[in-house]
């Protein structure tokens, strides 16, 4: 399987600057706390879902000869999730029938122009305001204009009217994979992915924090350094650290003995920050390592391959995570997730081609909060 360009984890070594400076829980800028929106809440992923949105990859220019194989992966993920909750697949009109055949009758495929499969980033982030669901359009710009996104930039304004969901345009540029929340007012985010001129030129971290609080209804923003310029997302938090409950997070960790790189250093920095931080309710964090598989034991290959289990997806009654072919590591990751989600099934899914493009199951799914669709 050949490396893809552009891809979700293409090394962009021509871009200046790899940011791993020590960052911590933010001391709010002037007036930042006062901007927290009243009656607005961003829920946690483990809360009830009405449905899961996904997108059918459309562009041969992105996936080249791997397009048929990544479509097989996406269909496999959709079918697995559809065993537990309603799945809606967005597909270009001319590709809808093929997508429906691949996904099966338990998945609803609707005609809506998309470019690529990364629904986590292109579908609006959902918040609740006074009991109603609102879609926050984050002005997707192809992760800083690194990939074609003409149709993906319009997903918010095209999708939400189909479901009667109000759309609100955010005052900043970001992606859904940028955010991780406990549903109780705490937001984790990497500075590299949003305090970045390719998304929010001229905006300071304090300004962005104030806008996040006002837009998402969060109370406490905890800033992690991330890694600037080495992958197309500039290091989304959903491949680094994830909540399993308020005050409890799983942190991506490399195999012991592997040479230190910017990714492992960003994980070390995140662990240090979380070890000192308090959440929005004043709790300390329990940080649990979620070890990666051994790169010599996995099926995947290529410089862009993302072998992290932290990009799991929590659906109604189930948790979906990748299995990479390192049986010991796969079983260990499944065991850790069972400990943290004891009332849910833990479902491993093979996603080798998705991972080769720099993403995972969480990147390819987007949950809509609400009562489950029958």
Secondary structure as a PSIPRED ss2 file (coil, helix, strand):
# PSIPRED VFORMAT (PSIPRED V4.0)

   1 X C   1.000  0.000  0.000
   2 X C   1.000  0.000  0.000
   3 X C   1.000  0.000  0.000
   4 X C   1.000  0.000  0.000
   5 X C   1.000  0.000  0.000
   6 X C   1.000  0.000  0.000
   7 X C   1.000  0.000  0.000
   8 X C   1.000  0.000  0.000
   9 X C   1.000  0.000  0.000
  10 X C   1.000  0.000  0.000
  11 X C   1.000  0.000  0.000
  12 X C   1.000  0.000  0.000
  13 X C   1.000  0.000  0.000
  14 X C   1.000  0.000  0.000
  15 X C   1.000  0.000  0.000
  16 X C   1.000  0.000  0.000
  17 X C   1.000  0.000  0.000
  18 X C   1.000  0.000  0.000
  19 X C   1.000  0.000  0.000
  20 X C   1.000  0.000  0.000
  21 X C   1.000  0.000  0.000
  22 X C   1.000  0.000  0.000
  23 X C   1.000  0.000  0.000
  24 X C   1.000  0.000  0.000
  25 X E   0.000  0.000  1.000
  26 X C   1.000  0.000  0.000
  27 X C   1.000  0.000  0.000
  28 X C   1.000  0.000  0.000
  29 X C   1.000  0.000  0.000
  30 X C   1.000  0.000  0.000
  31 X C   1.000  0.000  0.000
  32 X C   1.000  0.000  0.000
  33 X H   0.000  1.000  0.000
  34 X H   0.000  1.000  0.000
  35 X H   0.000  1.000  0.000
  36 X C   1.000  0.000  0.000
  37 X C   1.000  0.000  0.000
  38 X C   1.000  0.000  0.000
  39 X C   1.000  0.000  0.000
  40 X E   0.000  0.000  1.000
  41 X E   0.000  0.000  1.000
  42 X C   1.000  0.000  0.000
  43 X C   1.000  0.000  0.000
  44 X C   1.000  0.000  0.000
  45 X C   1.000  0.000  0.000
  46 X C   1.000  0.000  0.000
  47 X C   1.000  0.000  0.000
  48 X C   1.000  0.000  0.000
  49 X E   0.000  0.000  1.000
  50 X E   0.000  0.000  1.000
  51 X E   0.000  0.000  1.000
  52 X E   0.000  0.000  1.000
  53 X E   0.000  0.000  1.000
  54 X E   0.000  0.000  1.000
  55 X E   0.000  0.000  1.000
  56 X C   1.000  0.000  0.000
  57 X C   1.000  0.000  0.000
  58 X C   1.000  0.000  0.000
  59 X C   1.000  0.000  0.000
  60 X H   0.000  1.000  0.000
  61 X H   0.000  1.000  0.000
  62 X H   0.000  1.000  0.000
  63 X H   0.000  1.000  0.000
  64 X H   0.000  1.000  0.000
  65 X H   0.000  1.000  0.000
  66 X H   0.000  1.000  0.000
  67 X H   0.000  1.000  0.000
  68 X H   0.000  1.000  0.000
  69 X H   0.000  1.000  0.000
  70 X H   0.000  1.000  0.000
  71 X H   0.000  1.000  0.000
  72 X H   0.000  1.000  0.000
  73 X H   0.000  1.000  0.000
  74 X H   0.000  1.000  0.000
  75 X H   0.000  1.000  0.000
  76 X H   0.000  1.000  0.000
  77 X H   0.000  1.000  0.000
  78 X H   0.000  1.000  0.000
  79 X H   0.000  1.000  0.000
  80 X H   0.000  1.000  0.000
  81 X H   0.000  1.000  0.000
  82 X H   0.000  1.000  0.000
  83 X C   1.000  0.000  0.000
  84 X C   1.000  0.000  0.000
  85 X C   1.000  0.000  0.000
  86 X C   1.000  0.000  0.000
  87 X E   0.000  0.000  1.000
  88 X E   0.000  0.000  1.000
  89 X E   0.000  0.000  1.000
  90 X E   0.000  0.000  1.000
  91 X E   0.000  0.000  1.000
  92 X C   1.000  0.000  0.000
  93 X H   0.000  1.000  0.000
  94 X H   0.000  1.000  0.000
  95 X H   0.000  1.000  0.000
  96 X H   0.000  1.000  0.000
  97 X H   0.000  1.000  0.000
  98 X H   0.000  1.000  0.000
  99 X H   0.000  1.000  0.000
 100 X H   0.000  1.000  0.000
 101 X H   0.000  1.000  0.000
 102 X H   0.000  1.000  0.000
 103 X H   0.000  1.000  0.000
 104 X C   1.000  0.000  0.000
 105 X C   1.000  0.000  0.000
 106 X C   1.000  0.000  0.000
 107 X E   0.000  0.000  1.000
 108 X E   0.000  0.000  1.000
 109 X E   0.000  0.000  1.000
 110 X E   0.000  0.000  1.000
 111 X E   0.000  0.000  1.000
 112 X C   1.000  0.000  0.000
 113 X C   1.000  0.000  0.000
 114 X C   1.000  0.000  0.000
 115 X C   1.000  0.000  0.000
 116 X C   1.000  0.000  0.000
 117 X C   1.000  0.000  0.000
 118 X C   1.000  0.000  0.000
 119 X H   0.000  1.000  0.000
 120 X H   0.000  1.000  0.000
 121 X H   0.000  1.000  0.000
 122 X H   0.000  1.000  0.000
 123 X C   1.000  0.000  0.000
 124 X C   1.000  0.000  0.000
 125 X E   0.000  0.000  1.000
 126 X E   0.000  0.000  1.000
 127 X E   0.000  0.000  1.000
 128 X E   0.000  0.000  1.000
 129 X E   0.000  0.000  1.000
 130 X C   1.000  0.000  0.000
 131 X C   1.000  0.000  0.000
 132 X E   0.000  0.000  1.000
 133 X E   0.000  0.000  1.000
 134 X E   0.000  0.000  1.000
 135 X E   0.000  0.000  1.000
 136 X E   0.000  0.000  1.000
 137 X E   0.000  0.000  1.000
 138 X C   1.000  0.000  0.000
 139 X C   1.000  0.000  0.000
 140 X C   1.000  0.000  0.000
 141 X C   1.000  0.000  0.000
 142 X H   0.000  1.000  0.000
 143 X H   0.000  1.000  0.000
 144 X H   0.000  1.000  0.000
 145 X H   0.000  1.000  0.000
 146 X C   1.000  0.000  0.000
 147 X C   1.000  0.000  0.000
 148 X C   1.000  0.000  0.000
 149 X C   1.000  0.000  0.000
 150 X C   1.000  0.000  0.000
 151 X C   1.000  0.000  0.000
 152 X H   0.000  1.000  0.000
 153 X H   0.000  1.000  0.000
 154 X H   0.000  1.000  0.000
 155 X H   0.000  1.000  0.000
 156 X H   0.000  1.000  0.000
 157 X H   0.000  1.000  0.000
 158 X H   0.000  1.000  0.000
 159 X H   0.000  1.000  0.000
 160 X H   0.000  1.000  0.000
 161 X H   0.000  1.000  0.000
 162 X H   0.000  1.000  0.000
 163 X H   0.000  1.000  0.000
 164 X C   1.000  0.000  0.000
 165 X C   1.000  0.000  0.000
 166 X E   0.000  0.000  1.000
 167 X E   0.000  0.000  1.000
 168 X E   0.000  0.000  1.000
 169 X E   0.000  0.000  1.000
 170 X C   1.000  0.000  0.000
 171 X C   1.000  0.000  0.000
 172 X C   1.000  0.000  0.000
 173 X C   1.000  0.000  0.000
 174 X C   1.000  0.000  0.000
 175 X C   1.000  0.000  0.000
 176 X H   0.000  1.000  0.000
 177 X H   0.000  1.000  0.000
 178 X H   0.000  1.000  0.000
 179 X C   1.000  0.000  0.000
 180 X E   0.000  0.000  1.000
 181 X E   0.000  0.000  1.000
 182 X C   1.000  0.000  0.000
 183 X C   1.000  0.000  0.000
 184 X C   1.000  0.000  0.000
 185 X C   1.000  0.000  0.000
 186 X E   0.000  0.000  1.000
 187 X E   0.000  0.000  1.000
 188 X E   0.000  0.000  1.000
 189 X E   0.000  0.000  1.000
 190 X E   0.000  0.000  1.000
 191 X H   0.000  1.000  0.000
 192 X H   0.000  1.000  0.000
 193 X H   0.000  1.000  0.000
 194 X C   1.000  0.000  0.000
 195 X C   1.000  0.000  0.000
 196 X C   1.000  0.000  0.000
 197 X H   0.000  1.000  0.000
 198 X H   0.000  1.000  0.000
 199 X H   0.000  1.000  0.000
 200 X H   0.000  1.000  0.000
 201 X C   1.000  0.000  0.000
 202 X C   1.000  0.000  0.000
 203 X C   1.000  0.000  0.000
 204 X C   1.000  0.000  0.000
 205 X H   0.000  1.000  0.000
 206 X H   0.000  1.000  0.000
 207 X H   0.000  1.000  0.000
 208 X H   0.000  1.000  0.000
 209 X H   0.000  1.000  0.000
 210 X H   0.000  1.000  0.000
 211 X H   0.000  1.000  0.000
 212 X H   0.000  1.000  0.000
 213 X H   0.000  1.000  0.000
 214 X H   0.000  1.000  0.000
 215 X H   0.000  1.000  0.000
 216 X H   0.000  1.000  0.000
 217 X C   1.000  0.000  0.000
 218 X C   1.000  0.000  0.000
 219 X C   1.000  0.000  0.000
 220 X E   0.000  0.000  1.000
 221 X E   0.000  0.000  1.000
 222 X E   0.000  0.000  1.000
 223 X E   0.000  0.000  1.000
 224 X E   0.000  0.000  1.000
 225 X C   1.000  0.000  0.000
 226 X C   1.000  0.000  0.000
 227 X C   1.000  0.000  0.000
 228 X C   1.000  0.000  0.000
 229 X C   1.000  0.000  0.000
 230 X C   1.000  0.000  0.000
 231 X C   1.000  0.000  0.000
 232 X C   1.000  0.000  0.000
 233 X C   1.000  0.000  0.000
 234 X C   1.000  0.000  0.000
 235 X C   1.000  0.000  0.000
 236 X C   1.000  0.000  0.000
 237 X H   0.000  1.000  0.000
 238 X H   0.000  1.000  0.000
 239 X H   0.000  1.000  0.000
 240 X C   1.000  0.000  0.000
 241 X E   0.000  0.000  1.000
 242 X E   0.000  0.000  1.000
 243 X E   0.000  0.000  1.000
 244 X E   0.000  0.000  1.000
 245 X E   0.000  0.000  1.000
 246 X C   1.000  0.000  0.000
 247 X C   1.000  0.000  0.000
 248 X E   0.000  0.000  1.000
 249 X E   0.000  0.000  1.000
 250 X E   0.000  0.000  1.000
 251 X E   0.000  0.000  1.000
 252 X E   0.000  0.000  1.000
 253 X E   0.000  0.000  1.000
 254 X C   1.000  0.000  0.000
 255 X C   1.000  0.000  0.000
 256 X C   1.000  0.000  0.000
 257 X C   1.000  0.000  0.000
 258 X C   1.000  0.000  0.000
 259 X C   1.000  0.000  0.000
 260 X C   1.000  0.000  0.000
 261 X C   1.000  0.000  0.000
 262 X H   0.000  1.000  0.000
 263 X H   0.000  1.000  0.000
 264 X H   0.000  1.000  0.000
 265 X H   0.000  1.000  0.000
 266 X H   0.000  1.000  0.000
 267 X H   0.000  1.000  0.000
 268 X H   0.000  1.000  0.000
 269 X H   0.000  1.000  0.000
 270 X H   0.000  1.000  0.000
 271 X H   0.000  1.000  0.000
 272 X H   0.000  1.000  0.000
 273 X H   0.000  1.000  0.000
 274 X H   0.000  1.000  0.000
 275 X H   0.000  1.000  0.000
 276 X H   0.000  1.000  0.000
 277 X C   1.000  0.000  0.000
 278 X E   0.000  0.000  1.000
 279 X C   1.000  0.000  0.000
 280 X C   1.000  0.000  0.000
 281 X C   1.000  0.000  0.000
 282 X C   1.000  0.000  0.000
 283 X C   1.000  0.000  0.000
 284 X E   0.000  0.000  1.000
 285 X C   1.000  0.000  0.000
 286 X E   0.000  0.000  1.000
 287 X E   0.000  0.000  1.000
 288 X E   0.000  0.000  1.000
 289 X E   0.000  0.000  1.000
 290 X E   0.000  0.000  1.000
 291 X E   0.000  0.000  1.000
 292 X C   1.000  0.000  0.000
 293 X C   1.000  0.000  0.000
 294 X C   1.000  0.000  0.000
 295 X C   1.000  0.000  0.000
 296 X C   1.000  0.000  0.000
 297 X C   1.000  0.000  0.000
 298 X C   1.000  0.000  0.000
 299 X C   1.000  0.000  0.000
 300 X C   1.000  0.000  0.000
 301 X C   1.000  0.000  0.000
 302 X C   1.000  0.000  0.000
 303 X C   1.000  0.000  0.000
 304 X C   1.000  0.000  0.000
 305 X C   1.000  0.000  0.000
 306 X C   1.000  0.000  0.000
 307 X C   1.000  0.000  0.000
 308 X C   1.000  0.000  0.000
 309 X C   1.000  0.000  0.000
 310 X C   1.000  0.000  0.000
 311 X C   1.000  0.000  0.000
 312 X C   1.000  0.000  0.000
 313 X E   0.000  0.000  1.000
 314 X E   0.000  0.000  1.000
 315 X E   0.000  0.000  1.000
 316 X C   1.000  0.000  0.000
 317 X C   1.000  0.000  0.000
 318 X E   0.000  0.000  1.000
 319 X E   0.000  0.000  1.000
 320 X E   0.000  0.000  1.000
 321 X E   0.000  0.000  1.000
 322 X E   0.000  0.000  1.000
 323 X C   1.000  0.000  0.000
 324 X C   1.000  0.000  0.000
 325 X C   1.000  0.000  0.000
 326 X C   1.000  0.000  0.000
 327 X H   0.000  1.000  0.000
 328 X H   0.000  1.000  0.000
 329 X H   0.000  1.000  0.000
 330 X H   0.000  1.000  0.000
 331 X H   0.000  1.000  0.000
 332 X H   0.000  1.000  0.000
 333 X H   0.000  1.000  0.000
 334 X H   0.000  1.000  0.000
 335 X H   0.000  1.000  0.000
 336 X H   0.000  1.000  0.000
 337 X H   0.000  1.000  0.000
 338 X H   0.000  1.000  0.000
 339 X H   0.000  1.000  0.000
 340 X H   0.000  1.000  0.000
 341 X C   1.000  0.000  0.000
 342 X C   1.000  0.000  0.000
 343 X C   1.000  0.000  0.000
 344 X C   1.000  0.000  0.000
 345 X E   0.000  0.000  1.000
 346 X E   0.000  0.000  1.000
 347 X E   0.000  0.000  1.000
 348 X E   0.000  0.000  1.000
 349 X E   0.000  0.000  1.000
 350 X C   1.000  0.000  0.000
 351 X C   1.000  0.000  0.000
 352 X H   0.000  1.000  0.000
 353 X H   0.000  1.000  0.000
 354 X H   0.000  1.000  0.000
 355 X H   0.000  1.000  0.000
 356 X H   0.000  1.000  0.000
 357 X C   1.000  0.000  0.000
 358 X C   1.000  0.000  0.000
 359 X C   1.000  0.000  0.000
 360 X C   1.000  0.000  0.000
 361 X C   1.000  0.000  0.000
 362 X C   1.000  0.000  0.000
 363 X C   1.000  0.000  0.000
 364 X C   1.000  0.000  0.000
 365 X C   1.000  0.000  0.000
 366 X E   0.000  0.000  1.000
 367 X E   0.000  0.000  1.000
 368 X E   0.000  0.000  1.000
 369 X E   0.000  0.000  1.000
 370 X C   1.000  0.000  0.000
 371 X C   1.000  0.000  0.000
 372 X C   1.000  0.000  0.000
 373 X C   1.000  0.000  0.000
 374 X C   1.000  0.000  0.000
